[in-house]
Amino acid sequence: MKIYVVILLQLILWSGYTLTSWLSKHDQPVFNIIMFFIFFYLAFQIGNSITKSARMTLFITAFSLALYGSFHMTMTLISH
């Protein structure tokens, strides 16, 4: 159950990243990369505080990022 909660919280966080990157679309790409690493760090810390395992948290974070990225790309392809 902890893994499910972490994935849901991280998906909410990745949605927040998409919103902030959309709001800052006129910024330089360096700032978007820095913002991605900040959100990745936050996702990792949220997962680590719940699961108490760094290895499991890294796997869950990579999985949630891949899941959200594939969903985001699918919706982009459908909408165009």
DSSP file (Angstrom, degrees, kcal/mol; ACC not computed):
  #  RESIDUE AA STRUCTURE BP1 BP2  ACC     N-H-->O    O-->H-N    N-H-->O    O-->H-N    TCO  KAPPA ALPHA  PHI   PSI    X-CA   Y-CA   Z-CA
    1    1 A M     >        0   0    0      0, 0.0     4,-2.0     0, 0.0     5,-0.2   0.000 360.0 360.0 360.0 -32.6    0.0    0.0    0.0
    2    2 A K  H  >  +     0   0    0      1,-0.2     4,-2.5     2,-0.2     5,-0.2   0.892 360.0  52.8 -63.3 -38.7    2.9    2.4    0.7
    3    3 A I  H  > S+     0   0    0      1,-0.2     4,-2.5     2,-0.2    -1,-0.2   0.909 107.9  50.7 -64.4 -41.3    4.2    2.0   -2.9
    4    4 A Y  H  > S+     0   0    0      2,-0.2     4,-2.3     1,-0.2    -1,-0.2   0.910 110.8  48.7 -62.0 -43.2    0.7    2.9   -4.3
    5    5 A V  H  X S+     0   0    0     -4,-2.0     4,-2.5     2,-0.2    -2,-0.2   0.911 111.4  49.7 -63.8 -42.8    0.6    6.0   -2.1
    6    6 A V  H  X S+     0   0    0     -4,-2.5     4,-2.6     2,-0.2     5,-0.2   0.919 110.3  50.1 -63.5 -43.5    4.1    7.1   -3.1
    7    7 A I  H  X S+     0   0    0     -4,-2.5     4,-2.3     1,-0.2    -1,-0.2   0.919 111.9  48.1 -62.1 -43.1    3.2    6.7   -6.8
    8    8 A L  H  X S+     0   0    0     -4,-2.3     4,-1.9     2,-0.2    -2,-0.2   0.921 113.0  47.4 -63.8 -43.7    0.1    8.7   -6.4
    9    9 A L  H  X S+     0   0    0     -4,-2.5     4,-2.0     1,-0.2    -2,-0.2   0.897 112.9  49.1 -64.7 -39.4    1.9   11.5   -4.6
   10   10 A Q  H  X S+     0   0    0     -4,-2.6     4,-2.8     2,-0.2    -1,-0.2   0.870 107.8  53.7 -70.0 -34.9    4.7   11.6   -7.1
   11   11 A L  H  X S+     0   0    0     -4,-2.3     4,-1.8     2,-0.2    -1,-0.2   0.882 108.8  50.0 -64.6 -36.5    2.2   11.7  -10.0
   12   12 A I  H  X S+     0   0    0     -4,-1.9     4,-1.7     2,-0.2    -2,-0.2   0.905 111.2  49.5 -64.4 -40.7    0.6   14.7   -8.3
   13   13 A L  H  X S+     0   0    0     -4,-2.0     4,-1.9     1,-0.2    -2,-0.2   0.903 109.0  51.0 -66.1 -41.3    4.1   16.2   -8.0
   14   14 A W  H  X S+     0   0    0     -4,-2.8     4,-2.1     1,-0.2    -1,-0.2   0.843 107.4  54.5 -66.0 -31.8    4.9   15.6  -11.7
   15   15 A S  H  X S+     0   0    0     -4,-1.8     4,-2.1     2,-0.2    -1,-0.2   0.891 106.7  51.2 -65.6 -38.3    1.6   17.3  -12.6
   16   16 A G  H  X S+     0   0    0     -4,-1.7     4,-2.5     2,-0.2    -2,-0.2   0.870 107.5  53.3 -64.0 -37.0    2.8   20.3  -10.6
   17   17 A Y  H  X S+     0   0    0     -4,-1.9     4,-2.5     2,-0.2     5,-0.2   0.912 108.0  50.2 -63.3 -41.8    6.1   20.2  -12.6
   18   18 A T  H  X S+     0   0    0     -4,-2.1     4,-2.0     2,-0.2    -2,-0.2   0.906 111.1  49.3 -63.2 -41.0    4.2   20.2  -15.8
   19   19 A L  H  X S+     0   0    0     -4,-2.1     4,-2.2     2,-0.2    -2,-0.2   0.932 113.1  45.6 -63.8 -46.0    2.1   23.2  -14.6
   20   20 A T  H  X S+     0   0    0     -4,-2.5     4,-1.5     1,-0.2    -2,-0.2   0.866 112.5  50.5 -69.1 -34.1    5.2   25.2  -13.5
   21   21 A S  H  < S+     0   0    0     -4,-2.5    -1,-0.2     2,-0.2    -2,-0.2   0.861 110.7  50.5 -70.2 -32.6    7.0   24.4  -16.7
   22   22 A W  H >< S+     0   0    0     -4,-2.0     3,-1.0    -5,-0.2    -2,-0.2   0.896 110.6  48.9 -67.8 -39.9    4.0   25.6  -18.7
   23   23 A L  H 3< S+     0   0    0     -4,-2.2     3,-0.2     1,-0.3    -2,-0.2   0.778 115.7  44.1 -69.8 -25.8    3.9   28.8  -16.7
   24   24 A S  T >< S+     0   0    0     -4,-1.5     3,-1.5     1,-0.2    -1,-0.3  -0.190  71.0 130.2-110.7  40.9    7.6   29.4  -17.3
   25   25 A K  T <  S+     0   0    0     -3,-1.0    -1,-0.2     1,-0.3    -2,-0.1   0.673  70.0  57.5 -70.7 -15.4    7.7   28.5  -21.0
   26   26 A H  T 3  S+     0   0    0     -3,-0.2    -1,-0.3    -4,-0.1    -2,-0.1   0.425  86.8 102.9 -93.7   0.9    9.6   31.8  -21.8
   27   27 A D  S <  S-     0   0    0     -3,-1.5    -3,-0.0    -6,-0.2     5,-0.0  -0.307  85.3 -88.5 -76.8 166.2   12.4   31.0  -19.4
   28   28 A Q    >>  -     0   0    0      1,-0.1     4,-1.1    -2,-0.0     3,-0.9  -0.427  36.3-115.5 -70.9 150.9   15.8   29.7  -20.5
   29   29 A P  H 3> S+     0   0    0      0, 0.0     4,-2.0     0, 0.0     5,-0.2   0.784 112.3  65.6 -60.0 -27.8   16.1   25.9  -20.9
   30   30 A V  H 3> S+     0   0    0      1,-0.2     4,-2.3     2,-0.2     5,-0.2   0.903 100.3  50.4 -61.1 -40.2   18.8   25.9  -18.1
   31   31 A F  H <> S+     0   0    0     -3,-0.9     4,-2.3     1,-0.2    -1,-0.2   0.847 107.9  52.4 -69.1 -33.4   16.1   27.0  -15.6
   32   32 A N  H  X S+     0   0    0     -4,-1.1     4,-2.1     2,-0.2    -1,-0.2   0.877 109.6  49.8 -68.1 -36.6   13.7   24.3  -16.7
   33   33 A I  H  X S+     0   0    0     -4,-2.0     4,-2.1     2,-0.2    -2,-0.2   0.919 111.7  47.7 -66.5 -43.3   16.5   21.7  -16.2
   34   34 A I  H  X S+     0   0    0     -4,-2.3     4,-1.9     1,-0.2    -2,-0.2   0.909 111.2  51.5 -62.4 -41.6   17.2   23.0  -12.7
   35   35 A M  H  X S+     0   0    0     -4,-2.3     4,-2.3     1,-0.2    -1,-0.2   0.874 107.1  53.9 -64.0 -37.1   13.5   23.0  -11.9
   36   36 A F  H  X S+     0   0    0     -4,-2.1     4,-2.6     1,-0.2    -1,-0.2   0.931 108.6  48.4 -62.0 -45.1   13.3   19.4  -13.1
   37   37 A F  H  X S+     0   0    0     -4,-2.1     4,-2.3     1,-0.2    -1,-0.2   0.849 109.7  52.7 -65.3 -33.3   16.0   18.3  -10.7
   38   38 A I  H  X S+     0   0    0     -4,-1.9     4,-2.3     2,-0.2    -1,-0.2   0.929 112.1  44.8 -66.0 -44.6   14.3   20.2   -7.9
   39   39 A F  H  X S+     0   0    0     -4,-2.3     4,-2.6     2,-0.2    -2,-0.2   0.870 112.0  52.7 -67.4 -36.1   11.1   18.3   -8.5
   40   40 A F  H  X S+     0   0    0     -4,-2.6     4,-2.5     2,-0.2    -2,-0.2   0.917 109.8  49.0 -63.7 -42.3   13.0   15.0   -8.8
   41   41 A Y  H  X S+     0   0    0     -4,-2.3     4,-2.6     2,-0.2    -2,-0.2   0.916 111.7  48.8 -62.5 -43.3   14.6   15.7   -5.5
   42   42 A L  H  X S+     0   0    0     -4,-2.3     4,-2.5     2,-0.2    -2,-0.2   0.913 111.4  49.5 -63.1 -42.4   11.2   16.5   -3.9
   43   43 A A  H  X S+     0   0    0     -4,-2.6     4,-2.3     1,-0.2    -2,-0.2   0.912 112.1  48.7 -62.4 -41.9    9.7   13.3   -5.4
   44   44 A F  H  X S+     0   0    0     -4,-2.5     4,-2.7     2,-0.2    -2,-0.2   0.914 111.8  48.6 -64.8 -42.7   12.6   11.3   -4.1
   45   45 A Q  H  X S+     0   0    0     -4,-2.6     4,-2.0     2,-0.2    -2,-0.2   0.890 111.2  50.0 -66.7 -39.1   12.3   12.8   -0.6
   46   46 A I  H  X S+     0   0    0     -4,-2.5     4,-1.1     2,-0.2    -1,-0.2   0.941 114.5  44.7 -62.9 -46.5    8.6   12.2   -0.4
   47   47 A G  H  X S+     0   0    0     -4,-2.3     4,-3.0     1,-0.2     5,-0.4   0.894 112.7  50.9 -64.6 -40.0    9.0    8.6   -1.4
   48   48 A N  H  X S+     0   0    0     -4,-2.7     4,-1.7     1,-0.2    -1,-0.2   0.841 105.8  55.4 -68.8 -32.9   11.9    8.1    0.9
   49   49 A S  H  < S+     0   0    0     -4,-2.0    -1,-0.2    -5,-0.2    -2,-0.2   0.793 116.8  37.1 -70.5 -24.9   10.0    9.5    3.9
   50   50 A I  H  < S+     0   0    0     -4,-1.1    -2,-0.2    -3,-0.3    -1,-0.2   0.889 126.3  32.7 -91.5 -45.8    7.2    7.0    3.3
   51   51 A T  H  < S-     0   0    0     -4,-3.0    -3,-0.2    -5,-0.2    -2,-0.2   0.771  84.1-147.8 -86.0 -25.2    9.1    3.8    2.2
   52   52 A K     <  +     0   0    0     -4,-1.7     2,-0.4    -5,-0.4    -4,-0.1   0.729  66.3 103.5  63.9  24.4   12.3    4.3    4.3
   53   53 A S     >  -     0   0    0     -6,-0.2     4,-2.3     1,-0.1     5,-0.2  -0.959  56.3-161.3-139.3 118.0   14.3    2.6    1.5
   54   54 A A  H  > S+     0   0    0     -2,-0.4     4,-2.4     2,-0.2     5,-0.2   0.891  93.6  50.1 -66.8 -39.7   16.5    4.6   -0.9
   55   55 A R  H  > S+     0   0    0      2,-0.2     4,-2.0     1,-0.2    -1,-0.2   0.931 113.6  44.6 -65.4 -45.5   16.7    1.8   -3.4
   56   56 A M  H  > S+     0   0    0      1,-0.2     4,-2.7     2,-0.2    -1,-0.2   0.887 112.7  52.8 -66.1 -38.3   12.9    1.2   -3.5
   57   57 A T  H  X S+     0   0    0     -4,-2.3     4,-2.8     2,-0.2     5,-0.2   0.904 107.8  50.4 -64.4 -41.3   12.4    5.0   -3.6
   58   58 A L  H  X S+     0   0    0     -4,-2.4     4,-2.3     2,-0.2    -1,-0.2   0.913 112.6  47.2 -63.4 -41.9   14.7    5.4   -6.6
   59   59 A F  H  X S+     0   0    0     -4,-2.0     4,-2.4     2,-0.2    -2,-0.2   0.928 114.1  46.5 -64.1 -45.4   12.8    2.6   -8.4
   60   60 A I  H  X S+     0   0    0     -4,-2.7     4,-2.9     2,-0.2     5,-0.2   0.900 112.4  50.5 -64.9 -41.0    9.4    4.0   -7.6
   61   61 A T  H  X S+     0   0    0     -4,-2.8     4,-2.2     2,-0.2    -1,-0.2   0.916 112.1  46.5 -64.8 -43.2   10.5    7.5   -8.6
   62   62 A A  H  X S+     0   0    0     -4,-2.3     4,-2.3    -5,-0.2    -1,-0.2   0.899 114.0  49.4 -64.4 -39.7   11.8    6.3  -12.0
   63   63 A F  H  X S+     0   0    0     -4,-2.4     4,-2.7     2,-0.2    -2,-0.2   0.927 112.0  46.5 -65.1 -45.2    8.7    4.3  -12.5
   64   64 A S  H  X S+     0   0    0     -4,-2.9     4,-2.6     1,-0.2     5,-0.2   0.870 112.8  50.4 -67.5 -34.9    6.3    7.2  -11.7
   65   65 A L  H  X S+     0   0    0     -4,-2.2     4,-2.6    -5,-0.2    -1,-0.2   0.913 112.9  46.0 -67.5 -41.6    8.4    9.5  -13.9
   66   66 A A  H  X S+     0   0    0     -4,-2.3     4,-2.5     2,-0.2    -2,-0.2   0.902 113.9  49.4 -65.9 -40.9    8.2    7.0  -16.8
   67   67 A L  H  X S+     0   0    0     -4,-2.7     4,-2.1     2,-0.2    -2,-0.2   0.932 114.9  43.1 -63.6 -46.5    4.5    6.4  -16.2
   68   68 A Y  H  X S+     0   0    0     -4,-2.6     4,-2.7     2,-0.2    -2,-0.2   0.890 113.7  51.9 -68.6 -38.5    3.8   10.2  -16.2
   69   69 A G  H  X S+     0   0    0     -4,-2.6     4,-2.6    -5,-0.2    -2,-0.2   0.906 110.6  47.4 -64.2 -41.5    6.0   10.8  -19.2
   70   70 A S  H  X S+     0   0    0     -4,-2.5     4,-2.2     2,-0.2    -1,-0.2   0.891 113.7  48.1 -68.1 -37.6    4.4    8.1  -21.3
   71   71 A F  H  X S+     0   0    0     -4,-2.1     4,-2.4    -5,-0.2    -2,-0.2   0.916 112.5  49.3 -64.6 -43.0    0.9    9.5  -20.3
   72   72 A H  H  X S+     0   0    0     -4,-2.7     4,-1.8     1,-0.2    -2,-0.2   0.913 112.8  46.6 -63.7 -43.9    2.0   13.0  -21.1
   73   73 A M  H  X S+     0   0    0     -4,-2.6     4,-2.4     2,-0.2    -1,-0.2   0.888 111.5  51.8 -67.1 -38.9    3.4   12.0  -24.5
   74   74 A T  H  X S+     0   0    0     -4,-2.2     4,-2.2     1,-0.2    -2,-0.2   0.919 110.6  47.7 -63.2 -43.8    0.3   10.0  -25.3
   75   75 A M  H  X S+     0   0    0     -4,-2.4     4,-2.1     1,-0.2    -1,-0.2   0.851 110.7  52.4 -67.3 -32.7   -2.0   12.9  -24.6
   76   76 A T  H  X S+     0   0    0     -4,-1.8     4,-1.0     2,-0.2    -2,-0.2   0.911 110.8  47.0 -66.9 -42.0    0.2   15.2  -26.6
   77   77 A L  H  < S+     0   0    0     -4,-2.4    -2,-0.2     1,-0.2    -1,-0.2   0.873 113.7  48.3 -67.7 -36.4    0.0   12.8  -29.6
   78   78 A I  H  < S+     0   0    0     -4,-2.2    -1,-0.2     1,-0.2    -2,-0.2   0.886 109.5  52.2 -70.1 -38.7   -3.7   12.5  -29.3
   79   79 A S  H  <        0   0    0     -4,-2.1    -1,-0.2     1,-0.2    -2,-0.2   0.698 360.0 360.0 -75.6 -17.7   -4.4   16.2  -29.0
   80   80 A H     <        0   0    0     -4,-1.0    -1,-0.2    -3,-0.2    -2,-0.2   0.426 360.0 360.0-103.0 360.0   -2.4   17.1  -32.1
